[in-house]
Amino acid sequence: MLRHVLITVLITICCAASVWADDTEIYGTLTNPSLEPNVLIIFDTSGSMATEDIPGVPYDEKELYSGSYENNGVYQRTWNWTQFRWDWNLITGNVDDIKCTAIKDQLKDTGYALTMGHT
């Protein structure tokens, strides 16, 4: 029995070594340069495509907003699966505490930041 397992493993290793391919070979350019390209177009019509990332009225730095939130605070919106709702979590109480100038400038100009890059 052990002999059959060993032979099967050796044959599998030998066959796998001969099937080595480069990532560009999926386009057929190495083995058949006259091969027509393959194109895949996907139209996503699921319900998630209909949602807006930033709905509502744009942020106005001069307006005083009401509510139980910090006036100069920065919040992150996260989905709460246990209560099936959006929660707003305080990141910092003052937007000037943010070290990344790109994010800080976006927050001050538009009221939200779309990138999470670091500077």
C-alpha positions as CSV (number, residue, x, y, z in Angstrom):
1,M,0.0,0.0,0.0
2,L,2.8,2.4,0.9
3,R,4.5,1.6,-2.4
4,H,1.3,2.7,-4.3
5,V,1.1,5.9,-2.4
6,L,4.7,6.7,-3.0
7,I,4.4,6.0,-6.7
8,T,1.3,8.2,-7.0
9,V,3.0,11.1,-5.2
10,L,6.1,10.8,-7.5
11,I,3.9,10.8,-10.6
12,T,1.9,13.8,-9.4
13,I,5.1,15.7,-8.7
14,C,6.6,14.9,-12.1
15,C,3.4,15.9,-13.9
16,A,3.0,19.1,-12.0
17,A,6.6,20.2,-12.7
18,S,6.0,19.8,-16.5
19,V,2.8,22.0,-16.4
20,W,4.8,25.2,-15.2
21,A,3.5,28.3,-17.1
22,D,4.1,32.0,-17.0
23,D,1.2,34.4,-16.2
24,T,1.5,35.8,-19.8
25,E,0.8,32.4,-21.3
26,I,-2.9,32.7,-20.5
27,Y,-3.0,35.2,-23.4
28,G,-1.6,32.7,-25.8
29,T,1.2,35.0,-27.0
30,L,4.1,32.6,-26.4
31,T,2.6,29.5,-27.9
32,N,0.4,31.0,-30.5
33,P,1.1,34.7,-31.4
34,S,-1.8,34.9,-33.8
35,L,-4.4,34.1,-31.2
36,E,-7.1,36.7,-30.9
37,P,-7.4,38.3,-27.4
38,N,-10.1,37.3,-25.0
39,V,-12.2,40.1,-23.5
40,L,-14.6,39.8,-20.6
41,I,-17.1,42.6,-19.8
42,I,-19.1,42.4,-16.6
43,F,-22.2,44.6,-16.0
44,D,-23.0,44.5,-12.3
45,T,-26.7,45.2,-11.8
46,S,-26.9,44.0,-8.2
47,G,-28.6,46.2,-5.6
48,S,-25.3,47.4,-4.2
49,M,-24.6,49.3,-7.4
50,A,-27.6,51.5,-6.7
51,T,-26.4,52.9,-3.4
52,E,-24.7,56.3,-3.1
53,D,-21.4,56.5,-1.1
54,I,-22.0,60.0,0.2
55,P,-25.8,60.8,0.1
56,G,-27.3,64.0,1.2
57,V,-26.4,67.7,1.3
58,P,-22.6,68.4,1.1
59,Y,-20.7,69.4,4.2
60,D,-20.5,73.2,4.9
61,E,-17.6,74.1,7.2
62,K,-19.4,77.4,8.2
63,E,-22.6,75.7,9.3
64,L,-23.1,74.7,13.0
65,Y,-24.5,71.2,13.0
66,S,-26.6,69.9,15.9
67,G,-26.6,66.5,17.6
68,S,-24.7,64.6,20.1
69,Y,-21.5,64.5,18.1
70,E,-18.3,66.5,18.7
71,N,-18.3,69.7,16.7
72,N,-14.8,69.3,15.4
73,G,-14.7,65.5,15.7
74,V,-13.9,62.9,13.0
75,Y,-16.1,59.8,12.8
76,Q,-15.9,56.6,10.9
77,R,-19.1,54.9,9.7
78,T,-19.1,51.1,10.3
79,W,-21.8,48.6,9.8
80,N,-23.2,47.0,13.0
81,W,-24.3,43.4,12.0
82,T,-25.8,42.6,15.4
83,Q,-28.2,45.6,15.3
84,F,-28.3,45.8,11.4
85,R,-27.6,49.5,11.2
86,W,-24.8,52.0,10.6
87,D,-22.8,53.2,13.6
88,W,-20.6,56.3,13.8
89,N,-17.4,55.7,15.8
90,L,-15.3,58.7,17.0
91,I,-11.8,58.6,15.7
92,T,-10.6,61.9,17.2
93,G,-12.2,64.8,18.9
94,N,-10.4,67.4,16.7
95,V,-9.7,67.2,13.0
96,D,-6.4,69.0,13.5
97,D,-5.1,65.9,15.4
98,I,-5.0,63.9,12.2
99,K,-1.4,63.6,11.0
100,C,-2.1,62.9,7.3
101,T,-2.4,66.3,5.6
102,A,-4.2,64.8,2.5
103,I,-7.0,63.3,4.7
104,K,-7.1,66.4,7.0
105,D,-7.5,68.7,3.9
106,Q,-10.3,66.5,2.5
107,L,-12.1,66.5,5.8
108,K,-11.9,70.3,6.2
109,D,-12.9,71.0,2.5
110,T,-15.7,68.4,1.9
111,G,-16.5,67.0,5.3
112,Y,-15.4,63.4,4.4
113,A,-12.3,61.7,3.1
114,L,-12.4,59.2,0.2
115,T,-8.8,58.0,0.4
116,M,-7.0,56.4,3.2
117,G,-3.4,57.2,1.9
118,H,-0.7,58.4,4.2
119,T,1.6,61.4,3.7
